[in-house]
Amino acid sequence: IGIGFHGIGADQVSRHEALGRPRSTNRSPIAHPIFGSTMPISFVLRTILGLATPLPQLPPISVPAPVRHAWEARYTGTAQWQAAADHSYEAIFTVHGVRTGTRYDAAGQLLETRVVIGSFDLPEPVRKAVIRELRRYHILESWRVDLPGKQPPQFVVECDNIRQAVTVRFDANGQLL
């Protein structure tokens, strides 16, 4: 059996197989059509299925009764709660397989609702702004943020590069907020 590093014929094995490592079938990189980077197919499939980022394990916090009652009036099930520096409380949970977050003030007033969306679901002006402003970053997660009332939605993009993680908020027209 010949060892081929540049082409694999019928009587040749790959470099990984020659080194005793099995050939991976789910790590084939594909090009991202909008952002041009490559990523493993398994990551793409997990992102499409909403499984790319598991819910973090957070220490339990004390959630005020008005906040918990406001959440329970709209949703069922369990949520992981986070307290923010501005004294608001965020519940992270899943609704119909979609990761969702709601943020309340200490009195139980709804401040915003976030729903995870794919980067392809961002409005075109936001996608163009992401390409323009975050060219050297990889998108980790995108959220549509609905505010109370009839305000237009906002979009949050969480991304990182080798040096830092960044969270950026855009309006529907692609303007940074």
Backbone as CSV, one residue per row, in Angstrom:
resi,resn,N_x,N_y,N_z,CA_x,CA_y,CA_z,C_x,C_y,C_z
1,ILE,0.852,-1.174,0.000,0.000,0.000,0.000,0.891,1.228,0.000
2,GLY,0.645,2.093,-0.953,1.413,3.330,-1.025,0.763,4.414,-0.205
3,ILE,1.568,5.316,0.296,1.052,6.426,1.086,1.025,7.659,0.208
4,GLY,-0.143,8.210,-0.015,-0.283,9.375,-0.867,-0.675,10.598,-0.064
5,PHE,0.082,11.651,-0.216,-0.223,12.878,0.499,-0.885,13.911,-0.398
6,HIS,-0.781,13.757,-1.704,-1.355,14.753,-2.601,-2.592,14.253,-3.317
7,GLY,-2.729,12.994,-3.473,-3.905,12.414,-4.097,-4.095,11.030,-3.523
8,ILE,-5.300,10.627,-3.344,-5.558,9.326,-2.749,-6.115,8.427,-3.833
9,GLY,-5.334,7.443,-4.235,-5.767,6.468,-5.218,-6.378,5.268,-4.521
10,ALA,-6.751,4.279,-5.317,-7.390,3.094,-4.749,-6.445,2.334,-3.831
11,ASP,-5.142,2.395,-4.120,-4.190,1.665,-3.289,-3.449,2.587,-2.320
12,GLN,-3.942,3.786,-2.113,-3.292,4.740,-1.232,-4.198,5.072,-0.056
13,VAL,-3.584,5.563,1.003,-4.332,6.000,2.165,-4.046,7.471,2.400
14,SER,-4.913,8.118,3.145,-4.697,9.533,3.421,-3.579,9.716,4.428
15,ARG,-3.109,10.933,4.548,-2.053,11.260,5.509,-2.501,10.941,6.933
16,HIS,-3.778,11.234,7.255,-4.282,10.960,8.604,-4.318,9.461,8.880
17,GLU,-4.746,8.676,7.866,-4.785,7.231,8.047,-3.374,6.669,8.170
18,ALA,-2.415,7.239,7.424,-1.036,6.782,7.514,-0.457,7.044,8.898
19,LEU,-0.919,8.103,9.545,-0.443,8.429,10.885,-1.253,7.724,11.964
20,GLY,-2.185,6.869,11.572,-2.957,6.111,12.544,-4.200,6.818,13.041
21,ARG,-4.569,7.932,12.410,-5.772,8.657,12.810,-6.901,8.336,11.833
22,PRO,-8.093,8.101,12.334,-9.198,7.842,11.405,-9.547,9.100,10.620
23,ARG,-10.047,8.886,9.429,-10.474,10.005,8.602,-11.785,10.539,9.150
24,SER,-11.859,11.846,9.375,-13.066,12.465,9.909,-14.021,12.736,8.767
25,THR,-15.287,12.398,8.971,-16.283,12.633,7.922,-17.105,13.878,8.177
26,ASN,-17.039,14.448,9.379,-17.883,15.603,9.659,-17.092,16.888,9.831
27,ARG,-15.850,16.915,9.435,-15.034,18.105,9.616,-14.693,18.780,8.283
28,SER,-15.368,18.414,7.223,-15.086,19.025,5.936,-15.468,20.489,5.973
29,PRO,-14.531,21.385,5.675,-14.889,22.798,5.717,-15.717,23.195,4.506
30,ILE,-16.676,24.086,4.711,-17.430,24.658,3.611,-17.346,26.170,3.736
31,ALA,-17.441,26.837,2.624,-17.337,28.295,2.638,-18.663,28.894,3.050
32,HIS,-18.596,29.893,3.906,-19.778,30.626,4.328,-20.133,31.578,3.194
33,PRO,-21.366,31.523,2.649,-21.691,32.315,1.468,-21.683,33.819,1.691
34,ILE,-21.885,34.280,2.917,-21.917,35.721,3.159,-20.569,36.219,3.654
35,PHE,-19.975,35.506,4.600,-18.794,36.013,5.270,-17.498,35.421,4.746
36,GLY,-17.564,34.415,3.847,-16.393,33.931,3.152,-15.469,33.032,3.943
37,SER,-15.650,32.874,5.237,-14.776,32.006,6.007,-15.220,30.563,5.832
38,THR,-14.421,29.639,6.311,-14.817,28.241,6.255,-15.142,27.749,7.643
39,MET,-16.006,26.753,7.698,-16.407,26.203,8.982,-16.754,24.733,8.789
40,PRO,-16.626,23.904,9.835,-16.973,22.499,9.709,-18.456,22.308,9.435
41,ILE,-18.776,21.289,8.654,-20.169,20.992,8.338,-20.954,20.726,9.613
42,SER,-20.332,20.046,10.590,-21.048,19.749,11.830,-21.494,21.032,12.518
43,PHE,-20.668,22.103,12.469,-21.055,23.373,13.074,-22.226,23.988,12.316
44,VAL,-22.179,23.905,10.982,-23.260,24.459,10.166,-24.570,23.753,10.487
45,LEU,-24.541,22.421,10.548,-25.755,21.675,10.848,-26.269,21.977,12.241
46,ARG,-25.367,22.075,13.210,-25.791,22.384,14.575,-26.371,23.789,14.646
47,THR,-25.821,24.738,13.876,-26.344,26.096,13.859,-27.743,26.122,13.259
48,ILE,-27.926,25.404,12.150,-29.232,25.359,11.506,-30.264,24.764,12.458
49,LEU,-29.871,23.749,13.201,-30.791,23.095,14.126,-30.921,23.832,15.449
50,GLY,-30.179,24.937,15.630,-30.273,25.712,16.856,-29.512,25.105,18.013
51,LEU,-28.515,24.256,17.706,-27.788,23.571,18.758,-26.359,24.066,18.902
52,ALA,-25.993,25.135,18.229,-24.596,25.569,18.205,-24.090,25.994,19.568
53,THR,-24.912,26.603,20.355,-24.471,27.079,21.654,-25.383,26.519,22.727
54,PRO,-24.907,25.542,23.506,-25.776,25.020,24.556,-26.003,26.066,25.631
55,LEU,-27.087,25.914,26.362,-27.360,26.845,27.448,-26.260,26.735,28.493
56,PRO,-25.709,27.855,28.913,-24.641,27.808,29.915,-25.187,27.394,31.274
57,GLN,-24.355,26.721,32.051,-24.743,26.361,33.412,-24.402,27.543,34.311
58,LEU,-25.410,28.185,34.854,-25.224,29.380,35.658,-25.543,29.080,37.115
59,PRO,-24.872,29.763,38.029,-25.230,29.562,39.433,-26.635,30.100,39.682
60,PRO,-27.380,29.468,40.582,-28.741,29.955,40.852,-28.720,31.345,41.474
61,ILE,-29.698,32.150,41.094,-29.809,33.494,41.664,-31.206,33.646,42.248
62,SER,-31.372,34.654,43.069,-32.670,34.945,43.657,-33.412,35.904,42.727
63,VAL,-34.486,35.411,42.137,-35.289,36.219,41.210,-36.477,36.774,41.988
64,PRO,-36.696,38.091,41.939,-37.839,38.676,42.660,-39.161,38.063,42.197
65,ALA,-40.094,37.950,43.115,-41.400,37.349,42.823,-42.124,38.037,41.656
66,PRO,-42.139,39.389,41.549,-42.838,40.006,40.405,-42.235,39.593,39.057
67,VAL,-40.928,39.424,39.028,-40.259,39.016,37.785,-40.650,37.583,37.439
68,ARG,-40.563,36.695,38.408,-40.906,35.291,38.171,-42.376,35.161,37.760
69,HIS,-43.283,35.897,38.418,-44.713,35.827,38.077,-44.964,36.357,36.664
70,ALA,-44.277,37.430,36.267,-44.439,37.983,34.916,-43.988,36.960,33.869
71,TRP,-42.888,36.270,34.138,-42.394,35.258,33.192,-43.361,34.080,33.140
72,GLU,-43.802,33.605,34.289,-44.696,32.444,34.340,-46.060,32.736,33.716
73,ALA,-46.463,33.997,33.666,-47.733,34.357,33.026,-47.660,34.188,31.510
74,ARG,-46.463,34.251,30.931,-46.309,34.146,29.479,-45.758,32.811,29.016
75,TYR,-44.946,32.147,29.856,-44.229,30.948,29.432,-44.388,29.835,30.453
76,THR,-44.173,28.609,29.999,-44.168,27.457,30.892,-42.803,26.799,30.801
77,GLY,-42.516,25.918,31.713,-41.246,25.204,31.694,-40.260,25.818,32.665
78,THR,-38.992,25.591,32.375,-37.931,26.101,33.243,-37.061,27.076,32.471
79,ALA,-36.404,27.938,33.205,-35.514,28.930,32.604,-34.275,29.056,33.471
80,GLN,-33.191,29.452,32.842,-31.997,29.811,33.583,-32.000,31.326,33.694
81,TRP,-31.761,31.816,34.899,-31.864,33.251,35.167,-30.497,33.867,35.352
82,GLN,-30.353,35.089,34.857,-29.139,35.887,35.042,-29.554,37.254,35.564
83,ALA,-28.759,37.783,36.475,-28.981,39.142,36.960,-27.954,40.050,36.289
84,ALA,-28.403,41.196,35.802,-27.507,42.145,35.133,-27.127,43.267,36.090
85,ALA,-26.087,43.995,35.713,-25.605,45.101,36.540,-26.638,46.218,36.663
86,ASP,-27.527,46.341,35.664,-28.560,47.393,35.719,-29.790,46.953,36.521
87,HIS,-29.667,45.885,37.303,-30.727,45.352,38.163,-31.897,44.789,37.367
88,SER,-31.615,44.342,36.141,-32.636,43.637,35.372,-32.340,42.142,35.465
89,TYR,-33.322,41.347,35.063,-33.211,39.894,35.163,-33.542,39.295,33.807
90,GLU,-32.693,38.372,33.352,-32.914,37.735,32.064,-33.154,36.252,32.254
91,ALA,-34.224,35.763,31.643,-34.536,34.338,31.628,-34.124,33.789,30.273
92,ILE,-33.380,32.691,30.263,-32.982,32.032,29.024,-33.655,30.670,29.018
93,PHE,-34.384,30.364,27.933,-35.173,29.138,27.866,-35.415,28.786,26.410
94,THR,-36.086,27.684,26.176,-36.367,27.216,24.822,-37.870,27.167,24.609
95,VAL,-38.326,27.728,23.491,-39.727,27.697,23.100,-39.797,27.062,21.720
96,HIS,-40.483,25.937,21.612,-40.626,25.223,20.338,-39.265,24.977,19.684
97,GLY,-38.268,24.633,20.478,-36.943,24.328,19.959,-36.084,25.532,19.642
98,VAL,-36.549,26.733,19.945,-35.799,27.953,19.644,-35.342,28.597,20.950
99,ARG,-34.045,28.872,21.028,-33.505,29.506,22.231,-34.020,30.935,22.321
100,THR,-34.560,31.270,23.484,-35.226,32.548,23.696,-34.750,33.157,25.005
101,GLY,-34.746,34.466,25.073,-34.416,35.167,26.305,-35.373,36.325,26.508
102,THR,-35.779,36.527,27.742,-36.604,37.687,28.065,-35.927,38.433,29.204
103,ARG,-36.016,39.759,29.158,-35.385,40.585,30.199,-36.465,41.443,30.847
104,TYR,-36.443,41.456,32.193,-37.431,42.181,32.986,-36.724,43.125,33.951
105,ASP,-37.398,44.223,34.307,-36.871,45.048,35.397,-37.303,44.413,36.717
106,ALA,-36.851,44.975,37.830,-37.117,44.378,39.145,-38.599,44.359,39.497
107,ALA,-39.403,45.223,38.853,-40.841,45.257,39.123,-41.622,44.267,38.269
108,GLY,-40.948,43.567,37.349,-41.611,42.582,36.508,-42.070,43.112,35.164
109,GLN,-41.662,44.322,34.786,-42.011,44.882,33.474,-41.091,44.283,32.403
110,LEU,-41.669,43.816,31.314,-40.890,43.249,30.223,-40.096,44.352,29.521
111,LEU,-38.784,44.174,29.409,-37.923,45.152,28.737,-37.631,44.739,27.297
112,GLU,-37.409,43.441,27.065,-37.147,42.962,25.717,-37.281,41.445,25.671
113,THR,-37.518,40.950,24.461,-37.554,39.516,24.192,-36.562,39.247,23.076
114,ARG,-35.688,38.266,23.283,-34.692,37.903,22.281,-34.982,36.499,21.767
115,VAL,-34.810,36.308,20.463,-34.973,35.007,19.839,-33.746,34.763,18.959
116,VAL,-33.128,33.595,19.109,-31.970,33.262,18.281,-32.426,33.084,16.845
117,ILE,-31.684,33.699,15.924,-31.933,33.526,14.499,-30.606,33.195,13.827
118,GLY,-30.667,32.612,12.665,-29.463,32.348,11.897,-28.965,33.622,11.245
119,SER,-27.694,33.651,10.901,-27.149,34.850,10.266,-27.813,35.112,8.915
120,PHE,-28.373,34.075,8.279,-29.082,34.255,7.015,-30.427,34.941,7.224
121,ASP,-30.940,34.900,8.458,-32.227,35.520,8.751,-32.114,36.989,9.127
122,LEU,-30.896,37.513,9.204,-30.715,38.939,9.457,-31.210,39.713,8.238
123,PRO,-31.841,40.866,8.428,-32.249,41.676,7.276,-31.016,42.067,6.450
124,GLU,-31.227,42.268,5.171,-30.113,42.579,4.270,-29.288,43.780,4.722
125,PRO,-29.889,44.890,5.178,-29.059,46.014,5.645,-28.175,45.635,6.838
126,VAL,-28.677,44.756,7.705,-27.877,44.329,8.858,-26.745,43.420,8.389
127,ARG,-27.029,42.499,7.460,-25.964,41.624,6.929,-24.858,42.457,6.298
128,LYS,-25.236,43.477,5.528,-24.218,44.339,4.901,-23.419,45.092,5.949
129,ALA,-24.081,45.537,7.014,-23.374,46.246,8.088,-22.421,45.304,8.809
130,VAL,-22.827,44.060,9.011,-21.950,43.078,9.657,-20.714,42.855,8.798
131,ILE,-20.906,42.714,7.495,-19.763,42.524,6.593,-18.837,43.735,6.648
132,ARG,-19.417,44.930,6.681,-18.633,46.167,6.695,-17.923,46.375,8.037
133,GLU,-18.631,46.184,9.149,-18.096,46.526,10.472,-17.327,45.396,11.150
134,LEU,-17.690,44.164,10.846,-17.121,43.019,11.570,-16.430,42.043,10.626
135,ARG,-15.734,42.585,9.669,-15.112,41.793,8.618,-14.160,40.727,9.158
136,ARG,-13.444,41.013,10.205,-12.429,40.090,10.717,-12.936,39.213,11.868
137,TYR,-14.237,39.144,12.038,-14.823,38.372,13.133,-15.630,37.200,12.593
138,HIS,-15.810,36.197,13.454,-16.670,35.056,13.156,-17.942,35.207,13.984
139,ILE,-19.075,35.066,13.343,-20.343,35.184,14.061,-20.570,33.937,14.894
140,LEU,-20.847,34.146,16.171,-21.171,33.046,17.073,-22.677,32.840,17.159
141,GLU,-23.405,33.958,17.249,-24.848,33.872,17.428,-25.491,35.193,17.015
142,SER,-26.706,35.098,16.495,-27.489,36.282,16.115,-28.840,36.202,16.810
143,TRP,-29.320,37.352,17.264,-30.600,37.433,17.966,-31.465,38.519,17.340
144,ARG,-32.776,38.265,17.250,-33.739,39.315,16.947,-34.280,39.779,18.290
145,VAL,-34.256,41.078,18.532,-34.689,41.635,19.813,-35.973,42.413,19.573
146,ASP,-37.041,41.960,20.221,-38.327,42.651,20.138,-38.521,43.454,21.412
147,LEU,-38.791,44.740,21.254,-39.018,45.643,22.377,-40.508,45.812,22.585
148,PRO,-40.944,46.133,23.802,-42.386,46.312,24.035,-42.950,47.434,23.165
149,GLY,-44.219,47.323,22.859,-44.858,48.335,22.023,-44.678,48.016,20.561
150,LYS,-44.823,49.013,19.758,-44.753,48.837,18.306,-43.397,49.237,17.735
151,GLN,-42.351,49.221,18.541,-41.027,49.588,18.059,-40.513,48.520,17.091
152,PRO,-39.741,48.917,16.079,-39.188,47.916,15.160,-38.150,47.050,15.884
153,PRO,-37.955,45.827,15.424,-36.994,44.948,16.092,-35.564,45.452,15.918
154,GLN,-34.723,45.037,16.844,-33.290,45.286,16.751,-32.615,43.938,16.582
155,PHE,-31.348,43.954,16.223,-30.628,42.715,15.977,-29.291,42.763,16.701
156,VAL,-29.007,41.706,17.448,-27.764,41.600,18.198,-26.934,40.509,17.543
157,VAL,-25.668,40.820,17.292,-24.743,39.858,16.705,-23.589,39.674,17.678
158,GLU,-23.392,38.438,18.107,-22.276,38.105,18.980,-21.213,37.433,18.120
159,CYS,-19.979,37.933,18.182,-18.913,37.382,17.355,-17.581,37.483,18.081
160,ASP,-16.590,36.811,17.532,-15.258,36.888,18.115,-14.204,36.693,17.046
161,ASN,-12.989,37.029,17.418,-11.813,36.704,16.624,-10.778,36.172,17.607
162,ILE,-9.558,36.076,17.212,-8.534,35.501,18.088,-8.342,36.333,19.348
163,ARG,-8.509,37.634,19.258,-8.189,38.528,20.374,-9.339,38.861,21.307
164,GLN,-10.571,38.961,20.776,-11.652,39.452,21.615,-13.019,38.985,21.132
165,ALA,-13.971,39.016,22.048,-15.373,38.755,21.724,-16.102,40.095,21.715
166,VAL,-17.045,40.243,20.807,-17.764,41.494,20.644,-19.249,41.193,20.491
167,THR,-20.078,42.015,21.120,-21.519,41.958,20.930,-21.953,43.314,20.397
168,VAL,-22.617,43.304,19.240,-22.989,44.539,18.563,-24.499,44.523,18.320
169,ARG,-25.137,45.692,18.492,-26.575,45.826,18.299,-26.830,46.751,17.117
170,PHE,-27.731,46.320,16.208,-28.096,47.094,15.025,-29.601,47.319,15.009
171,ASP,-30.011,48.416,14.361,-31.431,48.563,14.082,-31.725,47.841,12.770
172,ALA,-32.975,47.800,12.348,-33.353,47.063,11.138,-32.746,47.640,9.876
173,ASN,-32.266,48.886,9.928,-31.634,49.537,8.778,-30.137,49.332,8.738
174,GLY,-29.579,48.567,9.677,-28.155,48.299,9.692,-27.323,49.346,10.411
175,GLN,-27.967,50.261,11.140,-27.234,51.281,11.880,-26.827,50.742,13.238
176,LEU,-25.570,51.002,13.631,-25.111,50.592,14.956,-25.865,51.362,16.027
177,LEU,-26.224,50.680,17.090,-26.917,51.328,18.202,-25.974,51.438,19.398
